[in-house]
């Protein structure tokens, strides 16, 4: 069973998510919190696998709570919000969020996101990722930064570009004529080589030459 904590200052949202998630065989909702501080305390005191985290909350927002939870516990955070604000997205990713979804999603997509982050995959909704790319300016200019200093091979650059395009491992494998296992191994090797935690950071690095606002 995947132990999930639901965090939102709206009791209607937390109650609804608890009911929805409670119908899923693989998931156990172990609690709820009304703000980031409560979420941090809960995760530090009890075992939590995945946190569904709102962004705008009193006392401590979801972005700061994500940072503290990922730094002090093994819980994985999925940002679940109605606010698709670019700055929040990038900062939450930099703080260790493994996923970013809008609240008005089909329950099955939320279940899929929870299962995916438990397999150490990062999830960011397509509409949000498109907005991030637009805000970074790469959609308008078509220009990517000079990454020669990273000293990557041609294959590594191909994989990195494909990840930044939002392709799945299956799609990357098809485009590069390699197996999905090879794609997964290449991405893992790239993350280790570049000191990154997940593929969304890899994509942001390809698009901006930076991760979370800092130069590599």
C-alpha positions in Angstrom: 0.0 0.0 0.0 1.2 3.5 -0.9 0.8 5.8 2.1 -0.5 9.2 0.9 -0.9 12.5 2.8 -3.3 15.1 1.4 -2.4 18.8 2.0 -4.8 21.6 1.3 -6.3 24.5 3.3 -9.7 23.7 1.8 -11.4 20.9 3.7 -13.7 20.3 0.8 -10.6 19.4 -1.4 -8.9 17.2 1.2 -12.2 15.4 2.0 -12.9 14.8 -1.7 -9.5 13.5 -2.4 -9.6 11.2 0.6 -12.8 9.7 -0.6 -11.5 9.3 -4.2 -8.2 7.9 -3.2 -9.8 5.6 -0.6 -11.5 3.7 -3.4 -8.1 2.8 -5.0 -6.7 -0.6 -3.9 -3.0 0.5 -4.0 -3.4 3.6 -2.0 -4.0 4.3 1.7 -4.7 7.9 2.8 -2.9 8.2 6.1 -3.9 11.7 6.9 -4.5 15.3 5.8 -3.0 18.7 6.7 -4.2 22.3 6.3 -0.9 24.0 5.6 2.7 23.3 4.8 4.0 23.4 8.4 1.5 20.7 9.4 2.5 18.6 6.4 6.2 18.8 7.3 5.5 17.8 10.9 3.3 14.9 9.8 5.9 13.5 7.4 8.7 13.8 10.0 6.6 12.0 12.6 5.1 9.2 10.4 5.8 7.2 7.3 4.5 8.9 4.2 5.3 7.7 0.7 3.6 10.4 -1.4 2.3 13.9 -0.5 -0.3 15.6 -2.6 0.5 19.2 -1.9 -1.4 22.4 -2.6 0.7 25.5 -3.3 -1.0 28.6 -1.7 -1.7 27.9 2.0 -1.4 29.9 5.2 1.5 29.5 7.7 3.8 27.8 5.1 3.1 27.4 1.4 3.5 24.2 -0.5 6.8 25.2 -2.2 8.6 25.7 1.1 7.0 22.6 2.6 8.2 20.6 -0.4 11.7 21.7 0.2 11.7 20.7 3.9 9.9 17.4 3.3 12.3 16.3 0.5 15.3 17.3 2.5 14.3 15.6 5.8 12.2 12.6 4.8 11.8 10.0 2.1 8.4 11.2 1.1 7.9 12.2 -2.6 5.8 15.3 -3.3 3.3 15.9 -6.1 2.1 19.5 -6.4 -1.6 19.4 -7.0 -3.1 22.9 -7.5 -5.4 25.1 -9.5 -2.6 27.6 -9.9 -0.4 26.9 -13.0 1.9 29.8 -12.2 5.3 29.4 -13.9 7.4 30.7 -11.0 5.7 28.2 -8.6 6.3 25.4 -11.0 10.0 26.0 -11.4 10.6 26.7 -7.8 8.7 23.6 -6.7 10.7 21.4 -9.1 13.9 23.0 -7.8 12.8 22.2 -4.3 12.4 18.5 -5.1 8.8 18.1 -6.3 8.4 14.9 -8.4 5.1 15.9 -10.1 2.9 18.8 -10.9 -0.7 18.4 -11.7 -3.8 20.6 -11.8 -6.6 19.7 -9.4 -9.3 19.4 -12.0 -7.9 16.1 -13.2 -9.5 12.7 -13.7 -8.9 10.6 -10.5 -7.2 8.0 -12.7 -4.5 10.5 -13.7 -3.8 11.3 -10.1 -3.5 7.6 -9.3 -1.2 7.2 -12.3 1.0 10.1 -11.0 1.2 8.5 -7.5 2.2 5.2 -9.0 4.7 6.8 -11.3 6.6 8.8 -8.6 6.8 5.6 -6.5 8.7 4.2 -9.5 11.0 7.2 -9.3 9.5 8.8 -12.4 8.7 12.5 -12.5 5.3 13.7 -13.8 4.4 17.1 -15.1 1.1 17.7 -16.8 1.4 18.4 -20.5 -0.5 21.7 -20.4 1.8 22.9 -17.5 5.0 21.8 -19.3 3.9 23.7 -22.4 3.4 26.8 -20.3 6.8 26.4 -18.7 8.5 26.2 -22.1 6.7 29.3 -23.2 7.7 31.2 -20.1 11.3 30.2 -20.6 11.2 31.7 -24.1 12.3 28.6 -26.0 9.0 28.2 -27.8 9.3 31.7 -29.3 12.9 31.7 -30.2 13.6 28.1 -30.9 17.1 28.7 -29.4 18.5 26.5 -26.8 21.5 27.5 -24.6 25.1 26.4 -25.3 25.5 23.1 -23.4 29.0 22.2 -24.7 30.4 22.7 -21.2 28.4 19.7 -20.0 30.6 17.4 -22.2 27.8 15.1 -23.2 28.0 12.6 -26.0 25.8 12.9 -29.1 23.5 10.2 -27.8 23.2 11.9 -24.4 22.2 15.1 -26.1 19.7 13.3 -28.2 18.1 11.8 -25.1 18.2 15.1 -23.2 16.5 16.9 -26.1 13.8 14.2 -26.3 13.1 14.5 -22.6 12.8 18.3 -22.9 10.3 17.7 -25.7 8.1 15.9 -23.2 8.4 12.5 -24.8 7.9 9.3 -22.8 10.5 6.6 -22.7 8.5 4.6 -25.2 8.4 7.5 -27.6 12.1 8.2 -27.2 13.0 4.6 -27.8 10.9 4.6 -31.0 12.5 7.9 -32.3 16.1 6.8 -31.5 15.7 3.2 -32.5 16.7 1.8 -29.1 15.0 -0.2 -26.4 13.0 1.4 -23.6 15.5 -0.2 -21.1 18.3 1.6 -22.9 16.5 4.9 -22.7 15.9 4.4 -19.0 19.6 3.6 -18.4 20.7 6.6 -20.4 18.4 8.9 -18.5 19.7 7.5 -15.1 23.3 7.9 -16.3 22.6 11.5 -17.4 21.0 12.4 -14.0 24.0 10.9 -12.2 26.5 12.7 -14.5 24.8 16.0 -14.1 23.9 15.7 -10.4 20.2 15.9 -11.0 17.3 14.2 -9.3 14.7 13.7 -12.0 14.0 14.1 -15.7 12.1 17.4 -15.3 15.2 19.0 -14.0 17.0 17.5 -17.0 14.5 19.1 -19.4 14.8 22.5 -17.7 18.6 22.3 -17.9 18.3 21.6 -21.7 16.0 24.5 -22.2 17.7 27.1 -20.0 21.2 26.0 -19.2 20.2 26.2 -15.5 18.5 24.1 -12.9 16.2 25.9 -10.4 17.7 29.3 -11.3 21.3 28.3 -10.8 24.0 27.7 -13.5 25.3 24.2 -13.8 
